[in-house]
Amino acid sequence: MQGYKNSQKIVSNSELSTFLKFWDRFSNPHPILTIRS
């Protein structure tokens, strides 16, 4: 049961980091991304 909870936590952290990157790209576009687009 402990291993299952740990694996779920890893998935949640991965999804959270992906969401933060996605949101950061829209809220604060990086200079490199702005130049490319």
N, C-alpha and C positions, 0 to 999 in steps of 0.2 A: 504494500500500500504506500509506503514511504517513497519507493522508487517511482511509482505512478504519479504521485504528487510532484516530485521533483521534475519529471519529464513534462508535466503540464505547465509548471512554472517556467521552464525553458521556452516552451512554445509561446507562452504569454509574453515573455520578455522579447522574443524575436518579433512577434506581431507588433508589440508596442514600439520597438525601435524602428520598424518599417513604417509605422504610422507617423512617428515623429519626423522621420526623414521626408515622408510624403508631404506632411503639413509644413515643414520648414521650407520646402522647395517652393510652396505657394505663398507663405506669409513673408519670408525673407529670401528672395531669389539671390543666389550667389553671383558675383560678377562674371565668373566663367560661363555660367549657364545663360546669363543675360547676353553676353557677347555672342555666344553660339547661336542664340535664337534671334 
